[in-house]
Amino acid sequence: MKTFKYSFLLILVFLISCEDVLDIKPIDRIAENVIWDDPVMVQAYVTNLYTRFPYDAFNQGGWYCWTDEGTTSTGNSSIVTLGSINRNNEAAGYWNYTYIRDCNIFLERIASAEIDQNIKKQLEGEVRFIRAYAYFEKMKRYGGVPLVDVVIDPFKPIDDKYLVRAKEEEIANFIDRECTVAVALLSDGTTPRGKINKWTALALQARANLWAASIAKFSTVELNGIVGIPSANANIFYKKASDAANAVIISGKYSLYNAIPSNKEDNFRNIFVTESNDELIFVRPYDGINFGHNWDAMMAPNQWSVRGGMGNPTLDFILRFENADGSVDAPVFGPNALYDEGRGPFKNKDPRLFATVFFEGDAWGNGKVQTYEGLDPSINPTPSAIIRNPMLNHEGVRTSGLDSRSQTKDDYSTNSGFLIKKYVENVIFGIPENQS
């Protein structure tokens, strides 16, 4: 009996002494209560939101295939028409609310966080901007969406208002209010490249309100306001957009890029490839370490990239550009309409067209873009005399261009005769497949 009692006491003492050993903290995650009182952890939370920011222009370079703006060199002229995208398979991922929920969690917890008040204000302003931007991306694609601005407990009854789509105008007004709050919270000084400041929020406020105004003026209200904004409210949104944009302009913090005033084409193209110019209000810094893309490698003409020529604008897209004087006309095409360069039929167009699209014969790198599919060696040009054999030359000139489909024999060349130039770096030597 004594032996049993002693054994029991030893076990009890052992269990008590092991309590601290068994009560260990997980090493593969951070407890939530640890985050909100540590300024480093709070900043890390916001940095994670920046990393997942809903801007994916380069990595989703095929957006133009969702419309009539362009096709890919593989022939996907319209992803929607082909049935690759439908209501049950929405590849863009903007309907998902995980990102919104993470913003809501931050905004709910930051109020009681034991950190410096100035840091708290700045970070709250950044996240309010981020949430507003996320809703703007939703509104652009779907109109009205469920407006969830609180953290929903999935284990409790959910208020019906969070389960139904709000009117598009309600979403537009929410974005405007969030930007107003963000402007009041954010610093108006210089912030590190890629960080949100007061002027970033004003720029979003201008853009989102201009979008809403355009929807009101040029669209119609459907589904009881879930899609569309009443036309009577167009001027209200225009005024908000104008006020926000004017605040940025008169601040003197930014100015239009005009480094090459004598060449409007090159000036426009360089806005997007010149780092740290005065027109950039908010950018994602692609440094090849934290963020990267392969836009140049995928879009450059085949002569300069082993996987180039993937983006092919349509003729419809090109014709949408007005002439430089604001007029509109239709180019002349046909066997009797002869031009000495690819941009010939469009020579009167706005220079921004030629900064956006590659045409046959454009100077680039250490040569010229060659998308032509045949050569007419006769003295009097006639369509029936065109030679398209990629193996033949005529007086030292290839009968089909180096960037043409006849030469590449694969999907890395244009289907439409045109290539995307916007955002592509002008390099003398080729772009490696895994670089940009």
C-alpha positions as a Markdown table, in Angstrom:
| # | Residue | x | y | z |
|---|---|---|---|---|
| 1 | Met | 0.0 | 0.0 | 0.0 |
| 2 | Lys | 2.8 | 2.4 | 0.9 |
| 3 | Thr | 4.5 | 1.6 | -2.4 |
| 4 | Phe | 1.4 | 2.5 | -4.3 |
| 5 | Lys | 1.1 | 5.9 | -2.4 |
| 6 | Tyr | 4.7 | 6.7 | -3.0 |
| 7 | Ser | 4.4 | 5.9 | -6.7 |
| 8 | Phe | 1.3 | 8.0 | -7.0 |
| 9 | Leu | 3.0 | 11.0 | -5.3 |
| 10 | Leu | 6.0 | 10.7 | -7.6 |
| 11 | Ile | 3.8 | 10.6 | -10.7 |
| 12 | Leu | 1.9 | 13.7 | -9.4 |
| 13 | Val | 5.1 | 15.6 | -8.8 |
| 14 | Phe | 6.4 | 14.7 | -12.2 |
| 15 | Leu | 3.2 | 15.8 | -13.9 |
| 16 | Ile | 3.3 | 19.2 | -12.1 |
| 17 | Ser | 6.9 | 19.7 | -12.9 |
| 18 | Cys | 6.3 | 18.9 | -16.6 |
| 19 | Glu | 3.4 | 21.4 | -17.0 |
| 20 | Asp | 5.7 | 24.1 | -18.3 |
| 21 | Val | 7.5 | 21.7 | -20.6 |
| 22 | Leu | 4.3 | 20.5 | -22.2 |
| 23 | Asp | 2.9 | 24.0 | -22.5 |
| 24 | Ile | 5.2 | 25.0 | -25.4 |
| 25 | Lys | 4.5 | 27.6 | -28.0 |
| 26 | Pro | 4.1 | 26.5 | -31.7 |
| 27 | Ile | 7.2 | 27.2 | -33.7 |
| 28 | Asp | 5.5 | 27.1 | -37.2 |
| 29 | Arg | 3.2 | 30.0 | -36.6 |
| 30 | Ile | 2.8 | 33.2 | -34.6 |
| 31 | Ala | 0.0 | 33.6 | -32.1 |
| 32 | Glu | -2.5 | 36.3 | -33.0 |
| 33 | Asn | -2.2 | 38.1 | -29.6 |
| 34 | Val | 1.5 | 38.5 | -30.2 |
| 35 | Ile | 1.1 | 40.5 | -33.4 |
| 36 | Trp | -0.8 | 43.5 | -32.4 |
| 37 | Asp | 1.5 | 44.9 | -29.7 |
| 38 | Asp | 4.7 | 44.4 | -31.6 |
| 39 | Pro | 5.3 | 47.2 | -34.2 |
| 40 | Val | 7.5 | 44.9 | -36.3 |
| 41 | Met | 4.8 | 42.3 | -36.5 |
| 42 | Val | 2.1 | 44.9 | -37.3 |
| 43 | Gln | 4.3 | 46.2 | -40.1 |
| 44 | Ala | 4.9 | 42.6 | -41.3 |
| 45 | Tyr | 1.1 | 42.1 | -41.5 |
| 46 | Val | 0.7 | 45.2 | -43.7 |
| 47 | Thr | 3.7 | 44.2 | -45.8 |
| 48 | Asn | 2.0 | 40.9 | -46.5 |
| 49 | Leu | -1.0 | 42.9 | -47.8 |
| 50 | Tyr | 1.3 | 44.9 | -50.1 |
| 51 | Thr | 2.7 | 41.6 | -51.4 |
| 52 | Arg | -0.8 | 40.4 | -52.3 |
| 53 | Phe | -1.9 | 43.7 | -53.7 |
| 54 | Pro | -4.5 | 43.2 | -56.4 |
| 55 | Tyr | -2.4 | 44.5 | -59.3 |
| 56 | Asp | -1.2 | 41.8 | -61.7 |
| 57 | Ala | -0.8 | 43.5 | -65.1 |
| 58 | Phe | 2.3 | 41.7 | -66.1 |
| 59 | Asn | 1.6 | 38.2 | -64.7 |
| 60 | Gln | -1.9 | 38.4 | -66.2 |
| 61 | Gly | -0.8 | 39.8 | -69.5 |
| 62 | Gly | -3.6 | 38.1 | -71.3 |
| 63 | Trp | -6.4 | 40.4 | -70.1 |
| 64 | Tyr | -6.7 | 41.8 | -73.6 |
| 65 | Cys | -7.9 | 38.3 | -74.7 |
| 66 | Trp | -11.0 | 38.8 | -72.6 |
| 67 | Thr | -12.0 | 41.6 | -75.0 |
| 68 | Asp | -11.5 | 42.5 | -78.7 |
| 69 | Glu | -8.3 | 44.4 | -77.9 |
| 70 | Gly | -6.1 | 41.5 | -79.0 |
| 71 | Thr | -5.3 | 37.9 | -79.3 |
| 72 | Thr | -2.3 | 35.8 | -78.4 |
| 73 | Ser | 0.1 | 34.2 | -80.8 |
| 74 | Thr | -1.6 | 30.8 | -79.9 |
| 75 | Gly | -4.8 | 32.1 | -81.4 |
| 76 | Asn | -6.9 | 32.6 | -78.2 |
| 77 | Ser | -8.8 | 35.5 | -79.7 |
| 78 | Ser | -11.4 | 35.6 | -76.9 |
| 79 | Ile | -11.1 | 33.5 | -73.8 |
| 80 | Val | -14.7 | 34.3 | -72.9 |
| 81 | Thr | -16.1 | 33.4 | -76.3 |
| 82 | Leu | -14.1 | 30.1 | -76.4 |
| 83 | Gly | -15.7 | 29.2 | -73.1 |
| 84 | Ser | -12.5 | 29.0 | -71.1 |
| 85 | Ile | -13.9 | 31.5 | -68.7 |
| 86 | Asn | -17.5 | 31.4 | -67.4 |
| 87 | Arg | -19.4 | 32.1 | -64.2 |
| 88 | Asn | -18.2 | 28.8 | -62.6 |
| 89 | Asn | -14.5 | 29.3 | -63.7 |
| 90 | Glu | -13.5 | 32.9 | -63.1 |
| 91 | Ala | -9.8 | 32.8 | -63.4 |
| 92 | Ala | -9.2 | 36.4 | -62.3 |
| 93 | Gly | -10.0 | 35.6 | -58.7 |
| 94 | Tyr | -11.4 | 39.0 | -57.8 |
| 95 | Trp | -14.7 | 37.6 | -56.4 |
| 96 | Asn | -12.7 | 36.0 | -53.5 |
| 97 | Tyr | -13.1 | 37.8 | -50.2 |
| 98 | Thr | -10.0 | 36.4 | -48.3 |
| 99 | Tyr | -8.0 | 39.6 | -49.0 |
| 100 | Ile | -10.9 | 41.8 | -47.9 |
| 101 | Arg | -11.2 | 39.8 | -44.7 |
| 102 | Asp | -7.5 | 40.2 | -43.9 |
| 103 | Cys | -7.9 | 44.0 | -44.3 |
| 104 | Asn | -10.9 | 43.9 | -42.0 |
| 105 | Ile | -9.0 | 42.0 | -39.4 |
| 106 | Phe | -6.2 | 44.6 | -39.4 |
| 107 | Leu | -8.6 | 47.5 | -39.2 |
| 108 | Glu | -10.5 | 45.9 | -36.3 |
| 109 | Arg | -7.4 | 45.1 | -34.3 |
| 110 | Ile | -5.2 | 48.1 | -35.0 |
| 111 | Ala | -7.4 | 50.4 | -32.8 |
| 112 | Ser | -6.3 | 48.7 | -29.6 |
| 113 | Ala | -2.7 | 47.9 | -30.7 |
| 114 | Glu | -0.1 | 49.2 | -28.2 |
| 115 | Ile | 2.2 | 50.8 | -30.8 |
| 116 | Asp | 3.2 | 54.4 | -31.6 |
| 117 | Gln | 0.2 | 56.5 | -32.6 |
| 118 | Asn | 1.9 | 58.0 | -35.7 |
| 119 | Ile | 2.8 | 54.5 | -37.0 |
| 120 | Lys | -0.7 | 53.3 | -36.2 |
| 121 | Lys | -2.3 | 56.2 | -38.2 |
| 122 | Gln | 0.0 | 55.7 | -41.2 |
| 123 | Leu | -0.6 | 51.9 | -41.3 |
| 124 | Glu | -4.4 | 52.3 | -40.9 |
| 125 | Gly | -4.4 | 54.7 | -43.8 |
| 126 | Glu | -2.4 | 52.3 | -46.0 |
| 127 | Val | -4.8 | 49.4 | -45.3 |
| 128 | Arg | -7.9 | 51.6 | -45.8 |
| 129 | Phe | -6.4 | 52.5 | -49.2 |
| 130 | Ile | -5.7 | 48.8 | -49.9 |
| 131 | Arg | -9.2 | 47.8 | -49.0 |
| 132 | Ala | -10.7 | 50.6 | -51.1 |
| 133 | Tyr | -8.6 | 49.5 | -54.1 |
| 134 | Ala | -9.6 | 45.9 | -53.7 |
| 135 | Tyr | -13.3 | 47.0 | -53.8 |
| 136 | Phe | -12.6 | 49.2 | -56.8 |
| 137 | Glu | -11.2 | 46.2 | -58.7 |
| 138 | Lys | -14.3 | 44.2 | -57.8 |
| 139 | Met | -16.6 | 47.1 | -58.9 |
| 140 | Lys | -14.9 | 47.4 | -62.3 |
| 141 | Arg | -15.6 | 43.7 | -63.0 |
| 142 | Tyr | -18.9 | 43.0 | -61.3 |
| 143 | Gly | -20.6 | 46.3 | -60.5 |
| 144 | Gly | -22.3 | 45.8 | -57.1 |
| 145 | Val | -20.8 | 43.2 | -54.8 |
| 146 | Pro | -21.4 | 42.2 | -51.2 |
| 147 | Leu | -20.1 | 45.0 | -49.0 |
| 148 | Val | -18.3 | 43.4 | -46.1 |
| 149 | Asp | -16.4 | 45.9 | -43.9 |
| 150 | Val | -16.3 | 43.9 | -40.7 |
| 151 | Val | -14.8 | 40.6 | -39.6 |
| 152 | Ile | -17.5 | 37.9 | -39.9 |
| 153 | Asp | -17.5 | 35.1 | -37.5 |
| 154 | Pro | -18.3 | 32.0 | -39.6 |
| 155 | Phe | -19.5 | 30.1 | -36.5 |
| 156 | Lys | -22.3 | 32.6 | -35.8 |
| 157 | Pro | -25.3 | 33.7 | -37.8 |
| 158 | Ile | -24.3 | 36.1 | -40.6 |
| 159 | Asp | -26.3 | 39.2 | -41.2 |
| 160 | Asp | -28.1 | 39.0 | -44.5 |
| 161 | Lys | -26.7 | 42.3 | -45.7 |
| 162 | Tyr | -23.3 | 40.7 | -46.0 |
| 163 | Leu | -24.6 | 37.9 | -48.2 |
| 164 | Val | -26.3 | 40.0 | -51.0 |
| 165 | Arg | -24.8 | 42.3 | -53.6 |
| 166 | Ala | -24.9 | 46.0 | -52.7 |
| 167 | Lys | -25.8 | 48.5 | -55.4 |
| 168 | Glu | -22.9 | 49.6 | -57.6 |
| 169 | Glu | -23.4 | 53.2 | -56.4 |
| 170 | Glu | -23.1 | 52.0 | -52.8 |
| 171 | Ile | -19.7 | 50.4 | -53.6 |
| 172 | Ala | -18.6 | 53.6 | -55.4 |
| 173 | Asn | -19.6 | 55.7 | -52.4 |
| 174 | Phe | -17.8 | 53.3 | -50.0 |
| 175 | Ile | -14.6 | 53.6 | -51.9 |
| 176 | Asp | -14.9 | 57.4 | -51.9 |
| 177 | Arg | -15.4 | 57.4 | -48.1 |
| 178 | Glu | -12.5 | 55.1 | -47.5 |
| 179 | Cys | -10.2 | 57.3 | -49.6 |
| 180 | Thr | -11.3 | 60.4 | -47.6 |
| 181 | Val | -10.5 | 58.7 | -44.3 |
| 182 | Ala | -7.1 | 57.4 | -45.7 |
| 183 | Val | -6.2 | 60.9 | -46.9 |
| 184 | Ala | -6.6 | 62.2 | -43.4 |
| 185 | Leu | -4.5 | 59.5 | -41.9 |
| 186 | Leu | -1.6 | 59.2 | -44.3 |
| 187 | Ser | 1.6 | 61.2 | -44.5 |
| 188 | Asp | 1.8 | 63.9 | -47.1 |
| 189 | Gly | 5.6 | 63.8 | -47.2 |
| 190 | Thr | 7.9 | 61.6 | -49.2 |
| 191 | Thr | 7.5 | 57.9 | -48.7 |
| 192 | Pro | 9.7 | 55.0 | -49.9 |
| 193 | Arg | 9.1 | 53.9 | -53.5 |
| 194 | Gly | 6.1 | 51.6 | -53.7 |
| 195 | Lys | 4.6 | 52.9 | -50.4 |
| 196 | Ile | 1.1 | 54.5 | -50.1 |
| 197 | Asn | 0.9 | 58.1 | -49.0 |
| 198 | Lys | -1.8 | 60.9 | -49.0 |
| 199 | Trp | -1.4 | 61.6 | -52.7 |
| 200 | Thr | -1.8 | 57.9 | -53.6 |
| 201 | Ala | -5.2 | 57.9 | -51.8 |
| 202 | Leu | -6.3 | 61.1 | -53.6 |
| 203 | Ala | -5.2 | 59.6 | -57.0 |
| 204 | Leu | -7.3 | 56.5 | -56.3 |
| 205 | Gln | -10.2 | 58.7 | -55.2 |
| 206 | Ala | -10.0 | 60.6 | -58.5 |
| 207 | Arg | -9.8 | 57.5 | -60.6 |
| 208 | Ala | -12.6 | 55.6 | -58.8 |
| 209 | Asn | -15.0 | 58.6 | -58.9 |
| 210 | Leu | -14.2 | 59.2 | -62.6 |
| 211 | Trp | -15.1 | 55.6 | -63.2 |
| 212 | Ala | -18.3 | 55.9 | -61.3 |
| 213 | Ala | -19.2 | 59.1 | -63.2 |
| 214 | Ser | -18.6 | 57.4 | -66.5 |
| 215 | Ile | -20.8 | 54.5 | -65.6 |
| 216 | Ala | -23.5 | 56.9 | -64.6 |
| 217 | Lys | -23.3 | 59.0 | -67.7 |
| 218 | Phe | -22.8 | 56.3 | -70.4 |
| 219 | Ser | -24.3 | 53.1 | -69.0 |
| 220 | Thr | -27.7 | 52.0 | -67.8 |
| 221 | Val | -29.1 | 50.9 | -64.5 |
| 222 | Glu | -29.9 | 47.1 | -64.4 |
| 223 | Leu | -30.9 | 44.6 | -61.7 |
| 224 | Asn | -32.3 | 47.4 | -59.5 |
| 225 | Gly | -29.0 | 49.2 | -59.3 |
| 226 | Ile | -26.7 | 46.2 | -58.7 |
| 227 | Val | -25.2 | 47.1 | -62.1 |
| 228 | Gly | -25.1 | 50.8 | -63.2 |
| 229 | Ile | -25.4 | 54.1 | -61.5 |
| 230 | Pro | -28.3 | 56.6 | -62.0 |
| 231 | Ser | -27.4 | 59.2 | -64.6 |
| 232 | Ala | -28.6 | 62.0 | -62.4 |
| 233 | Asn | -25.6 | 61.4 | -60.1 |
| 234 | Ala | -22.9 | 61.6 | -62.8 |
| 235 | Asn | -21.9 | 65.2 | -62.0 |
| 236 | Ile | -21.6 | 64.4 | -58.3 |
| 237 | Phe | -19.0 | 61.8 | -59.1 |
| 238 | Tyr | -17.3 | 64.0 | -61.7 |
| 239 | Lys | -17.0 | 66.8 | -59.1 |
| 240 | Lys | -15.5 | 64.4 | -56.5 |
| 241 | Ala | -13.0 | 63.1 | -59.1 |
| 242 | Ser | -12.1 | 66.7 | -60.2 |
| 243 | Asp | -11.5 | 67.8 | -56.6 |
| 244 | Ala | -9.3 | 64.9 | -55.7 |
| 245 | Ala | -7.2 | 65.2 | -58.9 |
| 246 | Asn | -6.8 | 68.9 | -58.4 |
| 247 | Ala | -5.5 | 68.4 | -54.9 |
| 248 | Val | -2.7 | 66.2 | -56.3 |
| 249 | Ile | -2.0 | 68.7 | -59.1 |
| 250 | Ile | -1.7 | 71.8 | -56.9 |
| 251 | Ser | 0.4 | 69.9 | -54.4 |
| 252 | Gly | 3.3 | 70.1 | -56.8 |
| 253 | Lys | 4.5 | 66.7 | -55.7 |
| 254 | Tyr | 4.1 | 65.2 | -59.2 |
| 255 | Ser | 4.2 | 66.4 | -62.8 |
| 256 | Leu | 3.6 | 64.9 | -66.2 |
| 257 | Tyr | 6.6 | 63.2 | -67.8 |
| 258 | Asn | 8.0 | 65.3 | -70.6 |
| 259 | Ala | 11.6 | 64.4 | -71.0 |
| 260 | Ile | 11.3 | 64.1 | -74.8 |
| 261 | Pro | 9.0 | 66.9 | -75.9 |
| 262 | Ser | 10.1 | 66.8 | -79.5 |
| 263 | Asn | 9.1 | 63.2 | -79.9 |
| 264 | Lys | 5.6 | 62.4 | -78.5 |
| 265 | Glu | 5.9 | 58.7 | -79.4 |
| 266 | Asp | 9.1 | 58.1 | -77.5 |
| 267 | Asn | 8.0 | 60.4 | -74.7 |
| 268 | Phe | 4.8 | 58.4 | -74.1 |
| 269 | Arg | 6.6 | 55.0 | -74.3 |
| 270 | Asn | 9.3 | 56.1 | -71.8 |
| 271 | Ile | 6.7 | 57.0 | -69.2 |
| 272 | Phe | 6.4 | 53.3 | -68.5 |
| 273 | Val | 10.0 | 52.2 | -68.7 |
| 274 | Thr | 11.8 | 55.2 | -67.0 |
| 275 | Glu | 12.2 | 54.5 | -63.3 |
| 276 | Ser | 11.5 | 57.1 | -60.7 |
| 277 | Asn | 10.1 | 59.7 | -63.0 |
| 278 | Asp | 7.9 | 62.6 | -61.6 |
| 279 | Glu | 4.7 | 61.2 | -63.0 |
| 280 | Leu | 4.8 | 58.0 | -60.9 |
| 281 | Ile | 2.4 | 58.3 | -57.9 |
| 282 | Phe | 2.2 | 54.7 | -56.9 |
| 283 | Val | 4.2 | 51.8 | -58.3 |
| 284 | Arg | 5.1 | 48.2 | -57.6 |
| 285 | Pro | 9.0 | 48.1 | -57.7 |
| 286 | Tyr | 10.0 | 45.1 | -59.9 |
| 287 | Asp | 13.5 | 44.5 | -58.7 |
| 288 | Gly | 13.9 | 40.9 | -59.8 |
| 289 | Ile | 14.1 | 39.8 | -56.2 |
| 290 | Asn | 10.9 | 40.5 | -54.4 |
| 291 | Phe | 8.8 | 41.0 | -57.6 |
| 292 | Gly | 9.5 | 40.0 | -61.1 |
| 293 | His | 7.8 | 39.6 | -64.5 |
| 294 | Asn | 8.5 | 38.2 | -67.9 |
| 295 | Trp | 6.7 | 40.8 | -70.0 |
| 296 | Asp | 9.6 | 41.8 | -72.1 |
| 297 | Ala | 10.6 | 38.2 | -72.8 |
| 298 | Met | 7.0 | 37.3 | -73.8 |
| 299 | Met | 6.1 | 40.4 | -75.8 |
| 300 | Ala | 9.3 | 41.5 | -77.6 |
| 301 | Pro | 9.5 | 40.7 | -81.3 |
| 302 | Asn | 11.0 | 37.2 | -81.9 |
| 303 | Gln | 14.4 | 38.6 | -83.1 |
| 304 | Trp | 15.0 | 39.8 | -79.5 |
| 305 | Ser | 13.3 | 37.1 | -77.5 |
| 306 | Val | 13.2 | 33.3 | -77.8 |
| 307 | Arg | 9.6 | 33.4 | -76.5 |
| 308 | Gly | 8.5 | 36.7 | -77.9 |
| 309 | Gly | 5.6 | 37.9 | -80.0 |
| 310 | Met | 2.9 | 36.6 | -77.7 |
| 311 | Gly | 0.6 | 39.6 | -77.6 |
| 312 | Asn | -1.1 | 40.5 | -80.8 |
| 313 | Pro | -3.3 | 43.7 | -81.0 |
| 314 | Thr | -6.2 | 43.5 | -83.4 |
| 315 | Leu | -6.9 | 45.9 | -86.2 |
| 316 | Asp | -10.1 | 47.0 | -84.4 |
| 317 | Phe | -8.0 | 48.1 | -81.5 |
| 318 | Ile | -5.7 | 50.1 | -83.7 |
| 319 | Leu | -8.6 | 51.8 | -85.5 |
| 320 | Arg | -9.9 | 53.0 | -82.2 |
| 321 | Phe | -7.1 | 55.5 | -81.9 |
| 322 | Glu | -8.1 | 58.9 | -83.2 |
| 323 | Asn | -5.8 | 60.9 | -85.5 |
| 324 | Ala | -3.4 | 63.4 | -83.9 |
| 325 | Asp | -5.8 | 66.3 | -84.7 |
| 326 | Gly | -8.7 | 64.5 | -83.1 |
| 327 | Ser | -10.4 | 63.5 | -86.4 |
| 328 | Val | -11.4 | 59.9 | -87.3 |
| 329 | Asp | -10.9 | 58.3 | -90.7 |
| 330 | Ala | -10.7 | 54.8 | -92.1 |
| 331 | Pro | -7.4 | 53.7 | -93.7 |
| 332 | Val | -7.5 | 52.6 | -97.3 |
| 333 | Phe | -6.8 | 48.9 | -97.8 |
| 334 | Gly | -6.7 | 46.7 | -100.9 |
| 335 | Pro | -4.4 | 45.7 | -103.8 |
| 336 | Asn | -4.1 | 49.2 | -105.1 |
| 337 | Ala | -3.3 | 50.8 | -101.7 |
| 338 | Leu | 0.4 | 50.5 | -101.4 |
| 339 | Tyr | 2.5 | 51.7 | -98.5 |
| 340 | Asp | 6.3 | 51.6 | -97.9 |
| 341 | Glu | 6.1 | 50.8 | -94.2 |
| 342 | Gly | 3.8 | 49.0 | -91.8 |
| 343 | Arg | 2.5 | 52.1 | -90.1 |
| 344 | Gly | 1.7 | 53.7 | -93.4 |
| 345 | Pro | -2.1 | 53.3 | -93.3 |
| 346 | Phe | -2.1 | 54.8 | -89.8 |
| 347 | Lys | 0.5 | 57.6 | -90.2 |
| 348 | Asn | -1.9 | 60.3 | -89.1 |
| 349 | Lys | -2.9 | 58.5 | -85.8 |
| 350 | Asp | -2.2 | 59.7 | -82.3 |
| 351 | Pro | 1.6 | 59.1 | -81.6 |
| 352 | Arg | 0.5 | 57.1 | -78.5 |
| 353 | Leu | -0.6 | 54.3 | -80.9 |
| 354 | Phe | 3.0 | 53.9 | -82.2 |
| 355 | Ala | 4.3 | 53.8 | -78.6 |
| 356 | Thr | 1.8 | 51.0 | -77.8 |
| 357 | Val | 2.0 | 48.8 | -80.9 |
| 358 | Phe | 4.9 | 47.4 | -83.0 |
| 359 | Phe | 4.4 | 47.8 | -86.8 |
| 360 | Glu | 6.3 | 46.1 | -89.6 |
| 361 | Gly | 9.5 | 48.0 | -90.2 |
| 362 | Asp | 9.7 | 49.8 | -86.9 |
| 363 | Ala | 13.3 | 50.5 | -85.7 |
| 364 | Trp | 14.0 | 48.5 | -82.6 |
| 365 | Gly | 17.2 | 47.3 | -80.8 |
| 366 | Asn | 19.9 | 46.9 | -83.4 |
| 367 | Gly | 17.5 | 46.3 | -86.4 |
| 368 | Lys | 14.0 | 46.5 | -87.6 |
| 369 | Val | 10.8 | 44.6 | -86.8 |
| 370 | Gln | 10.0 | 42.2 | -89.6 |
| 371 | Thr | 6.5 | 40.8 | -89.5 |
| 372 | Tyr | 5.9 | 40.7 | -93.2 |
| 373 | Glu | 4.7 | 37.4 | -94.6 |
| 374 | Gly | 5.9 | 37.7 | -98.2 |
| 375 | Leu | 8.0 | 39.6 | -100.7 |
| 376 | Asp | 7.0 | 40.7 | -104.2 |
| 377 | Pro | 10.2 | 40.7 | -106.3 |
| 378 | Ser | 8.4 | 42.0 | -109.5 |
| 379 | Ile | 8.9 | 45.5 | -110.9 |
| 380 | Asn | 5.2 | 46.2 | -110.8 |
| 381 | Pro | 3.8 | 45.0 | -107.5 |
| 382 | Thr | 0.9 | 42.6 | -107.6 |
| 383 | Pro | -0.5 | 40.3 | -104.9 |
| 384 | Ser | -0.2 | 37.3 | -107.1 |
| 385 | Ala | 3.6 | 37.6 | -107.2 |
| 386 | Ile | 4.2 | 37.5 | -103.5 |
| 387 | Ile | 6.7 | 34.8 | -102.4 |
| 388 | Arg | 6.2 | 33.4 | -98.9 |
| 389 | Asn | 8.9 | 30.7 | -98.8 |
| 390 | Pro | 10.9 | 31.3 | -95.6 |
| 391 | Met | 13.9 | 29.4 | -97.1 |
| 392 | Leu | 14.3 | 31.8 | -100.0 |
| 393 | Asn | 16.0 | 35.2 | -100.2 |
| 394 | His | 15.6 | 37.7 | -103.0 |
| 395 | Glu | 18.6 | 39.9 | -103.6 |
| 396 | Gly | 19.7 | 39.4 | -100.0 |
| 397 | Val | 16.3 | 40.1 | -98.5 |
| 398 | Arg | 14.3 | 37.3 | -96.9 |
| 399 | Thr | 11.0 | 36.6 | -98.5 |
| 400 | Ser | 9.3 | 36.6 | -95.1 |
| 401 | Gly | 10.3 | 38.5 | -92.0 |
| 402 | Leu | 12.3 | 37.2 | -89.1 |
| 403 | Asp | 9.4 | 38.0 | -86.8 |
| 404 | Ser | 6.8 | 36.5 | -89.0 |
| 405 | Arg | 5.0 | 33.2 | -88.5 |
| 406 | Ser | 6.6 | 31.8 | -91.7 |
| 407 | Gln | 10.0 | 32.1 | -90.1 |
| 408 | Thr | 9.4 | 31.1 | -86.5 |
| 409 | Lys | 7.2 | 28.1 | -87.3 |
| 410 | Asp | 5.7 | 28.2 | -83.8 |
| 411 | Asp | 3.5 | 30.2 | -81.5 |
| 412 | Tyr | 6.0 | 32.9 | -80.8 |
| 413 | Ser | 5.0 | 35.3 | -83.6 |
| 414 | Thr | 2.1 | 37.5 | -84.5 |
| 415 | Asn | -1.3 | 36.2 | -85.7 |
| 416 | Ser | -2.6 | 39.7 | -86.5 |
| 417 | Gly | 0.4 | 41.4 | -88.0 |
| 418 | Phe | 0.9 | 43.6 | -84.9 |
| 419 | Leu | 2.8 | 43.2 | -81.6 |
| 420 | Ile | 2.5 | 44.9 | -78.2 |
| 421 | Lys | 5.2 | 47.5 | -77.6 |
| 422 | Lys | 4.0 | 49.1 | -74.4 |
| 423 | Tyr | 6.1 | 48.3 | -71.4 |
| 424 | Val | 8.7 | 46.5 | -73.5 |
| 425 | Glu | 12.3 | 47.5 | -72.9 |
| 426 | Asn | 14.3 | 48.5 | -76.0 |
| 427 | Val | 17.4 | 46.3 | -75.9 |
| 428 | Ile | 20.1 | 45.8 | -78.5 |
| 429 | Phe | 20.7 | 42.2 | -77.6 |
| 430 | Gly | 18.2 | 39.4 | -77.0 |
| 431 | Ile | 16.2 | 39.0 | -73.8 |
| 432 | Pro | 16.9 | 35.6 | -72.0 |
| 433 | Glu | 13.8 | 33.4 | -71.6 |
| 434 | Asn | 13.9 | 33.6 | -67.8 |
| 435 | Gln | 14.6 | 37.4 | -67.6 |
| 436 | Ser | 12.8 | 40.6 | -68.2 |
